[in-house]
Structures are given as C-alpha cells and as structure tokens.
C-alpha cells in the first residue's frame, strides 16, 4: 500500500475529480452559473441523466469505501484508512442531503461500515442511529427507493447488532 504513496494520491485525486461525493463537498451554485455549468461542477457528464449520474457516483463511492476499509499491514500503512472513512461519513452527514446522498451513503456503509463499526464501536452505532432517526427523514423528494434501501440496511444492522462483513473482505487463504 504505502510502497507507492504517489499511486494512492493519484487514484484518490482522480476519484475526487470524477466524483465530488468522495470529498465530500458542498458545491455552491454561483449567481452567474448556468444549469449546465452547475451540473458539471456536481460531477455530471454531458447528457447524463440523474439516474446514470447516481449510479456512477455510487460506483465510485463504493470503490472509495473499499480502499478506505483496507487494514494497514505491518510496514505498509493505508494512507486512505478508516479514519478517512469516519471523516467522510461525518462530512456527508453535515451536508444537506441531495438525491444522490442515500445511494452513496448506503454504498459506503455497506462496504466500509464493518470496519467503521469495528474501529469506532459505540460512536459508530450512535451515528447510525442518527442516520435512521433524523438524517434519513431529511432526504429530498424523489429518492424514496434509495432511502428505503438505506433503512432496510440500518434495520438489519440494528437487529443483528453488527454490520455485515462485505463480500471479499475476508479472503480465503490457501
């Protein structure tokens, strides 16, 4: 991992350019910005509809979460570790939700949630309670399906009192 830190920097920078949701950052709409300019600032590709945009953002955030949740190995520190994941979740929850938010939040929690829970225990549980009780209720109209999927995930976590290990996290050794 840290044998080539410049590779990590380039990879993460590329993700930030392609998907502002990996930062995450509030993209302000300037007074002189056209609708198209604002869409570009949000990360839309030209002629990309909202569904394709959400799908692409979710895919990039999923990949980002996979990198974040990788454990450091002796002598090889993950420069984009679980502490970065904690900050990502906190920053996301401090932003006004957009239609893309429940999808990317679910993607991130599905992949990095187990590691976040293992590391931050009760604080992470409180954060999930906040998402379930308050934040998910503030989602904008038009993303009810994604909010329902997020709530199903959270209900499963609360019921089992654990966050599922993502597929591929525990590789079999031969």
Backbone torsions as a table, in degrees:
resi	resn	phi	psi	omega
1	UNK	NA	-60.7	-176.2
2	UNK	-88.4	6.8	175.2
3	UNK	-66.5	-26.9	-179.9
4	UNK	-133.1	69.3	-176.1
5	UNK	-61.5	-29.3	179.4
6	UNK	-64.8	-30.0	176.6
7	UNK	-66.1	-43.8	176.7
8	UNK	-59.6	-45.2	-179.3
9	UNK	-60.5	-43.8	179.1
10	UNK	-65.6	-42.2	-179.4
11	UNK	-63.3	-48.5	-179.1
12	UNK	-66.7	-40.3	177.8
13	UNK	-61.9	-40.2	177.8
14	UNK	-63.2	-40.0	177.7
15	UNK	-65.2	-40.5	179.7
16	UNK	-62.9	-37.2	178.7
17	UNK	-69.9	-45.2	-177.2
18	UNK	-72.9	-27.2	-173.3
19	UNK	-145.0	95.4	178.8
20	UNK	-57.8	-18.4	178.7
21	UNK	-67.5	-16.9	177.5
22	UNK	-79.8	-11.9	-178.6
23	UNK	-74.2	-45.3	-33.5
24	UNK	-75.7	157.3	-176.2
25	UNK	-144.6	146.5	172.6
26	UNK	-82.1	122.0	179.4
27	UNK	-92.9	111.1	-178.3
28	UNK	-73.8	145.4	174.5
29	UNK	-96.2	111.9	-179.3
30	UNK	-75.9	153.9	-175.6
31	UNK	-58.5	-35.9	-176.7
32	UNK	-93.5	11.3	-178.0
33	UNK	-83.5	131.0	173.5
34	UNK	-76.7	166.4	176.8
35	UNK	-58.1	-42.3	-178.9
36	UNK	-65.6	-41.7	177.9
37	UNK	-62.6	-39.4	179.3
38	UNK	-67.3	-41.1	177.6
39	UNK	-60.7	-41.0	178.0
40	UNK	-63.6	-42.4	179.1
41	UNK	-62.5	-31.6	177.9
42	UNK	-77.6	-12.2	178.8
43	UNK	106.0	5.0	177.4
44	UNK	-67.5	145.7	168.8
45	UNK	-89.1	159.5	-179.4
46	UNK	-61.6	138.7	179.7
47	UNK	61.2	22.1	178.1
48	UNK	-91.7	126.4	178.2
49	UNK	-80.6	169.4	-174.5
50	UNK	-61.3	-39.7	179.8
51	UNK	-62.2	-45.2	178.5
52	UNK	-66.5	-38.0	177.7
53	UNK	-60.8	-49.1	-179.5
54	UNK	-62.3	-41.2	178.7
55	UNK	-61.8	-43.6	-179.6
56	UNK	-68.5	-43.6	178.6
57	UNK	-62.1	-41.2	179.6
58	UNK	-63.2	-40.8	178.0
59	UNK	-63.1	-43.2	-179.6
60	UNK	-68.1	-41.3	178.5
61	UNK	-65.6	-36.0	176.6
62	UNK	-60.9	-45.7	178.2
63	UNK	-63.0	-42.9	178.1
64	UNK	-59.9	-44.8	179.1
65	UNK	-62.8	-36.6	178.6
66	UNK	-63.3	-38.5	178.0
67	UNK	-69.2	-43.6	-177.7
68	UNK	-60.3	-39.9	-172.1
69	UNK	-83.2	-2.0	179.3
70	UNK	-69.8	128.7	178.3
71	UNK	-71.1	145.6	172.4
72	UNK	-71.5	146.9	177.5
73	UNK	-108.3	160.7	177.7
74	UNK	-54.5	123.6	179.3
75	UNK	80.0	-1.2	-179.2
76	UNK	-137.9	95.1	-178.6
77	UNK	-85.2	136.0	174.3
78	UNK	-75.7	112.2	-178.1
79	UNK	-70.5	-14.8	177.7
80	UNK	-119.1	63.9	-171.3
81	UNK	-85.1	-167.8	-173.2
82	UNK	-65.0	-26.6	175.8
83	UNK	-64.2	-33.8	175.5
84	UNK	-67.6	-37.3	176.8
85	UNK	-63.6	-40.9	177.6
86	UNK	-61.5	-45.2	178.9
87	UNK	-64.1	-37.1	179.2
88	UNK	-61.0	-47.7	-179.6
89	UNK	-62.8	-46.3	-178.9
90	UNK	-60.5	-44.8	-180.0
91	UNK	-66.1	-39.9	178.5
92	UNK	-61.0	-43.7	-178.0
93	UNK	-73.6	-16.1	176.2
94	UNK	-88.6	-3.5	178.5
95	UNK	-98.9	155.4	173.3
96	UNK	-67.3	127.8	-178.1
97	UNK	-66.2	144.3	174.1
98	UNK	-115.7	177.0	-178.5
99	UNK	-60.8	-28.4	-179.4
100	UNK	-78.1	-20.1	-171.0
101	UNK	-59.1	-50.3	-177.1
102	UNK	-62.8	-33.6	179.5
103	UNK	-68.6	-46.1	-178.7
104	UNK	-72.3	-33.9	178.1
105	UNK	-65.1	-44.8	177.0
106	UNK	-61.9	-43.6	179.5
107	UNK	-60.1	-46.0	-178.6
108	UNK	-64.6	-46.8	-178.7
109	UNK	-66.7	-34.3	179.3
110	UNK	-64.6	-34.5	-176.7
111	UNK	-94.4	-46.4	-175.1
112	UNK	-100.8	-7.1	-176.5
113	UNK	-59.5	-39.7	179.8
114	UNK	-60.7	-46.6	179.6
115	UNK	-67.6	-38.0	176.6
116	UNK	-62.7	-43.0	179.8
117	UNK	-65.4	-41.8	179.4
118	UNK	-62.8	-35.8	-176.4
119	UNK	-85.7	-43.9	-171.0
120	UNK	-106.9	-1.0	173.9
121	UNK	36.2	-108.2	-173.8
122	UNK	-64.1	-35.2	179.4
123	UNK	-65.0	-39.2	178.3
124	UNK	-67.9	-39.1	177.3
125	UNK	-61.0	-40.8	177.3
126	UNK	-64.1	-39.7	179.0
127	UNK	-62.7	-43.0	178.3
128	UNK	-65.2	-36.9	176.2
129	UNK	-61.8	-41.2	177.6
130	UNK	-61.7	-43.6	179.2
131	UNK	-60.5	-45.7	-177.0
132	UNK	-68.7	-41.4	-171.6
133	UNK	-90.3	-30.6	-172.5
134	UNK	-122.3	-56.1	-171.1
135	UNK	-64.1	-42.6	-178.0
136	UNK	-65.0	-25.3	178.2
137	UNK	-73.8	-16.9	-179.0
138	UNK	-93.1	3.8	-178.5
139	UNK	-65.3	146.2	-179.2
140	UNK	-71.9	163.0	175.3
141	UNK	-62.6	150.1	175.8
142	UNK	98.6	-0.1	178.8
143	UNK	-129.5	31.0	-176.4
144	UNK	-60.6	-37.6	179.1
145	UNK	-63.0	-44.7	179.4
146	UNK	-66.4	-37.7	177.7
147	UNK	-65.3	-40.9	178.7
148	UNK	-62.4	-42.0	178.2
149	UNK	-64.2	-39.7	177.1
150	UNK	-62.4	-43.7	-179.9
151	UNK	-66.2	-37.4	176.8
152	UNK	-62.2	-44.0	177.4
153	UNK	-59.3	-48.8	-178.7
154	UNK	-63.5	-41.4	177.7
155	UNK	-59.0	-41.1	177.7
156	UNK	-63.3	-40.1	178.1
157	UNK	-64.7	-45.3	-178.6
158	UNK	-65.9	-39.4	-178.6
159	UNK	-66.6	-43.5	-177.5
160	UNK	-87.9	-12.1	-177.0
161	UNK	59.0	29.3	175.7
162	UNK	-155.2	158.1	176.9
163	UNK	-99.5	128.7	-177.0
164	UNK	-59.8	145.6	174.4
165	UNK	-72.5	127.1	-178.5
166	UNK	-67.8	148.6	178.9
167	UNK	-57.4	132.1	179.3
168	UNK	91.4	-8.3	-179.2
169	UNK	-66.6	-46.1	-179.4
170	UNK	-102.7	98.2	-178.8
171	UNK	-83.4	140.3	178.0
172	UNK	-70.3	141.0	176.6
173	UNK	-102.1	142.5	-179.1
174	UNK	-118.2	NA	NA
